[in-house]
Amino acid sequence: TVMESLGAEILAIRDKGKGVLVAARKLTDEDSGSSLGTTQLAKQAWDEALPEVQEAKAKTDSKWSEFPVEKWRSAVYVNRAYFGQLCTDTSDFIVNIAEKFKLSGNRVSLVEVGCGTGEFIRETSHAFRVAVGVDFNPHFIEYCNQQIPEGSRERYIQGDACQLVNLMNTTFPPEKGLLWDDVRVVACVGNTIGIIPQQLKDKVYRQMLELAGPKGVVIMAYWNASWFGDAVQNFYHANPQLCGSFKGDSIDLNTATLTTPSGYCT
């Protein structure tokens, strides 16, 4: 799998019908037996890909940073209608993992990459010492911060997932302990990774694994490719506010990808 190629151990894979949930942890250099540290290998790969990545990142930043809250919230309602059971299964899967860590005497915190308007964080924050949602879109983060109830464990931060570790270091100073003294669950749910440009995905995966560390866990939720045709008809076609209108030539059933005239790609 992708994460195994980046120096991770797959802990669990759960087929949940319309989606697949994957839990993984970062291997240390001692675990992998590498003569050249995985951190050094990751840096080499990133340096080599940097020009292409920066170009893709500029295009993505422009589009998603200005996506309106109203359109996203509308898409969320369609998402919940079609993927409702998967959303519940994802929350249960992650909370159950947190509970297992806590039974071993650990405090546990959550960081979600691509939190959108905060639905997942709001549903699961009760299970964590702190639950942090990160999104590049400042409008989404402003909306999330307006919804935080008094005494909540939720935090929302606007920032770049390609700089996730630095972002957490800045927001949560290590000397204060919050987040860094905990087992960290780092999640990317709702197929968010599917709409991140291919050139950026390795960096996001690496940052998530680095933040979780060998004692934490990374959770990925993917749409199930075997449901792609059904999803095109009953989710994407019903969701023009998210991906725009499209016709048959936008659909590639062989690779289970959709690329619409609006620039949406998954």
C-alpha positions as CSV (number, residue, x, y, z in Angstrom):
1,T,0.0,0.0,0.0
2,V,1.0,3.7,-0.2
3,M,1.7,4.0,3.5
4,E,3.8,0.9,3.6
5,S,5.9,2.3,0.8
6,L,6.4,5.4,3.0
7,G,7.7,3.4,6.0
8,A,4.5,2.6,7.8
9,E,3.0,-0.6,9.3
10,I,-0.6,-1.4,8.5
11,L,-2.4,-2.2,11.7
12,A,-5.9,-2.8,10.4
13,I,-8.0,-2.6,7.3
14,R,-11.8,-2.6,7.5
15,D,-14.1,-2.9,4.5
16,K,-17.2,-0.9,5.3
17,G,-19.2,-1.3,2.1
18,K,-19.0,2.1,0.4
19,G,-15.6,2.8,2.1
20,V,-12.4,1.3,3.4
21,L,-10.8,2.3,6.7
22,V,-7.1,1.9,7.2
23,A,-5.1,2.2,10.4
24,A,-1.3,2.5,10.3
25,R,1.7,3.5,12.4
26,K,5.0,5.0,11.6
27,L,7.9,2.5,11.7
28,T,11.2,3.7,13.3
29,D,14.5,3.1,11.5
30,E,15.1,0.3,14.0
31,D,11.8,-1.3,13.0
32,S,12.5,-1.1,9.3
33,G,16.2,-2.1,9.6
34,S,17.1,0.6,7.1
35,S,20.7,1.6,6.7
36,L,19.5,5.1,5.5
37,G,17.0,6.6,7.9
38,T,13.4,6.9,6.6
39,T,13.4,10.6,7.6
40,Q,16.4,11.2,5.3
41,L,14.8,9.2,2.5
42,A,11.6,11.2,2.8
43,K,13.6,14.4,2.6
44,Q,15.4,13.3,-0.5
45,A,12.2,12.3,-2.3
46,W,10.5,15.6,-1.3
47,D,13.5,17.7,-2.5
48,E,13.4,15.9,-5.9
49,A,9.7,16.5,-6.4
50,L,9.6,20.0,-5.0
51,P,9.1,22.0,-8.3
52,E,6.2,19.8,-9.4
53,V,4.7,19.8,-6.0
54,Q,4.8,23.6,-5.7
55,E,3.0,24.0,-9.0
56,A,0.2,21.6,-8.0
57,K,0.0,23.2,-4.6
58,A,-0.5,26.7,-6.0
59,K,-3.4,25.5,-8.2
60,T,-5.0,23.7,-5.3
61,D,-4.6,26.5,-2.8
62,S,-6.3,28.9,-5.1
63,K,-9.4,26.7,-5.6
64,W,-10.0,25.3,-2.1
65,S,-9.1,28.3,-0.1
66,E,-12.0,30.2,-1.5
67,F,-14.6,27.4,-1.6
68,P,-17.8,28.9,0.1
69,V,-19.0,27.5,3.4
70,E,-22.6,27.4,2.1
71,K,-21.7,25.2,-0.9
72,W,-19.6,22.9,1.3
73,R,-22.4,22.5,3.9
74,S,-24.8,21.7,1.2
75,A,-22.4,19.0,-0.1
76,V,-22.1,17.6,3.4
77,Y,-25.9,17.0,3.6
78,V,-25.7,15.1,0.3
79,N,-22.7,13.2,1.7
80,R,-24.6,12.2,4.8
81,A,-27.5,11.0,2.8
82,Y,-25.4,8.7,0.7
83,F,-22.5,7.9,3.0
84,G,-24.3,8.1,6.3
85,Q,-23.4,4.6,7.5
86,L,-19.8,5.0,6.5
87,C,-19.6,8.3,8.5
88,T,-20.9,6.4,11.5
89,D,-18.6,3.5,11.0
90,T,-15.6,5.9,10.6
91,S,-16.4,7.7,13.9
92,D,-16.9,4.4,15.7
93,F,-13.7,3.0,14.4
94,I,-11.6,5.9,15.5
95,V,-13.3,6.3,18.9
96,N,-12.8,2.6,19.6
97,I,-9.0,2.9,18.8
98,A,-8.8,5.9,21.2
99,E,-10.6,3.9,23.9
100,K,-8.1,1.0,23.5
101,F,-5.2,3.4,24.0
102,K,-6.9,4.9,27.1
103,L,-7.4,1.5,28.6
104,S,-3.6,1.2,28.5
105,G,-3.3,4.3,30.6
106,N,-2.6,6.8,27.8
107,R,-4.1,10.2,27.1
108,V,-5.2,10.5,23.5
109,S,-5.6,13.5,21.2
110,L,-7.0,13.7,17.6
111,V,-5.9,15.7,14.6
112,E,-8.0,15.7,11.5
113,V,-6.5,16.7,8.2
114,G,-9.0,18.5,6.0
115,C,-11.8,19.0,8.6
116,G,-14.0,21.0,6.3
117,T,-16.8,22.5,8.4
118,G,-16.0,20.3,11.4
119,E,-18.7,17.6,11.4
120,F,-16.3,14.8,12.2
121,I,-14.5,16.7,15.0
122,R,-17.8,17.7,16.6
123,E,-18.9,14.0,16.6
124,T,-15.8,12.6,18.1
125,S,-14.2,15.3,20.3
126,H,-15.7,13.8,23.5
127,A,-13.3,10.8,23.2
128,F,-10.1,12.9,23.2
129,R,-8.1,15.2,25.4
130,V,-8.1,17.7,22.5
131,A,-9.6,17.3,19.0
132,V,-8.0,19.5,16.4
133,G,-9.4,20.2,12.9
134,V,-7.1,21.5,10.3
135,D,-8.2,23.0,7.0
136,F,-6.6,25.2,4.4
137,N,-9.8,27.2,3.8
138,P,-10.1,30.1,6.2
139,H,-13.8,30.4,5.7
140,F,-14.3,26.8,6.9
141,I,-12.2,27.5,10.0
142,E,-14.0,30.7,10.8
143,Y,-17.3,28.8,10.6
144,C,-16.0,25.9,12.8
145,N,-14.8,28.3,15.5
146,Q,-18.2,29.9,15.6
147,Q,-19.8,26.6,16.4
148,I,-17.6,25.6,19.3
149,P,-19.7,25.2,22.5
150,E,-18.4,26.4,25.8
151,G,-16.0,23.9,27.5
152,S,-15.5,22.0,24.3
153,R,-12.3,20.1,23.5
154,E,-12.4,21.2,19.9
155,R,-9.8,23.4,18.3
156,Y,-9.7,24.5,14.6
157,I,-6.6,25.8,12.8
158,Q,-6.2,27.2,9.4
159,G,-3.1,25.8,7.7
160,D,-1.4,23.7,5.1
161,A,-1.4,19.9,5.5
162,C,2.0,19.8,3.8
163,Q,3.3,21.6,6.9
164,L,1.3,19.8,9.5
165,V,4.0,19.1,12.0
166,N,5.3,22.7,12.0
167,L,1.7,23.9,12.3
168,M,1.1,21.8,15.4
169,N,4.4,22.8,16.9
170,T,3.4,26.5,16.5
171,T,-0.1,26.0,17.8
172,F,0.8,23.6,20.7
173,P,4.2,24.5,22.1
174,P,5.8,21.2,23.0
175,E,7.0,22.4,26.4
176,K,3.3,22.8,27.5
177,G,2.6,19.1,26.9
178,L,-0.9,19.4,25.4
179,L,-1.1,17.1,22.3
180,W,2.6,16.2,22.5
181,D,2.4,14.2,25.8
182,D,-0.5,12.2,24.3
183,V,-0.9,9.3,21.9
184,R,-1.8,11.1,18.7
185,V,-4.5,9.8,16.3
186,V,-4.1,11.6,13.0
187,A,-7.0,11.1,10.6
188,C,-8.0,12.0,7.1
189,V,-11.6,10.9,6.6
190,G,-14.4,11.2,4.0
191,N,-12.1,10.5,1.1
192,T,-10.4,13.9,1.6
193,I,-7.2,12.4,0.5
194,G,-8.9,11.5,-2.8
195,I,-9.3,15.2,-3.8
196,I,-5.7,16.2,-2.9
197,P,-3.6,16.4,-6.0
198,Q,-1.4,13.4,-6.6
199,Q,1.8,15.4,-6.4
200,L,0.9,16.4,-2.8
201,K,-0.3,13.2,-1.4
202,D,3.1,11.7,-0.4
203,K,3.9,14.9,1.5
204,V,0.6,14.8,3.3
205,Y,1.0,11.1,4.2
206,R,4.5,11.7,5.4
207,Q,3.4,14.6,7.6
208,M,0.6,12.6,9.1
209,L,2.9,9.7,9.9
210,E,5.5,12.1,11.4
211,L,2.9,13.8,13.6
212,A,1.5,10.5,14.8
213,G,4.9,9.1,15.5
214,P,5.6,5.4,16.2
215,K,3.3,5.4,19.3
216,G,0.3,7.0,17.5
217,V,-1.8,5.9,14.6
218,V,-2.8,7.3,11.3
219,I,-6.4,6.6,10.1
220,M,-7.4,7.0,6.4
221,A,-10.9,6.7,5.1
222,Y,-11.2,6.0,1.4
223,W,-14.3,5.6,-0.9
224,N,-14.5,2.0,-2.1
225,A,-13.7,1.8,-5.8
226,S,-16.2,-1.0,-6.3
227,W,-18.9,1.5,-5.5
228,F,-17.6,4.2,-7.9
229,G,-20.2,3.8,-10.6
230,D,-23.0,4.0,-8.0
231,A,-21.4,7.0,-6.3
232,V,-21.0,8.9,-9.7
233,Q,-24.8,8.5,-10.2
234,N,-26.1,9.0,-6.7
235,F,-23.5,11.2,-5.0
236,Y,-21.4,13.2,-7.5
237,H,-24.1,13.8,-10.0
238,A,-26.4,14.9,-7.2
239,N,-23.7,17.2,-5.8
240,P,-23.0,19.9,-8.5
241,Q,-22.3,22.4,-5.7
242,L,-19.2,20.3,-4.9
243,C,-17.8,19.1,-8.2
244,G,-19.8,21.0,-10.8
245,S,-21.8,19.5,-13.6
246,F,-20.3,16.9,-15.8
247,K,-20.9,14.4,-18.5
248,G,-19.8,10.9,-19.4
249,D,-16.4,12.0,-20.7
250,S,-15.4,13.1,-17.2
251,I,-15.7,9.5,-15.8
252,D,-13.0,6.9,-16.0
253,L,-14.4,3.6,-14.8
254,N,-11.1,1.8,-15.3
255,T,-9.3,4.0,-12.8
256,A,-12.4,4.9,-10.8
257,T,-11.6,8.6,-11.2
258,L,-13.8,11.6,-11.9
259,T,-12.4,14.8,-13.4
260,T,-15.0,17.5,-14.0
261,P,-14.8,20.7,-16.1
262,S,-14.9,22.7,-12.9
263,G,-11.5,21.2,-12.0
264,Y,-12.7,18.8,-9.3
265,C,-10.8,15.5,-9.4
266,T,-11.2,12.4,-7.2
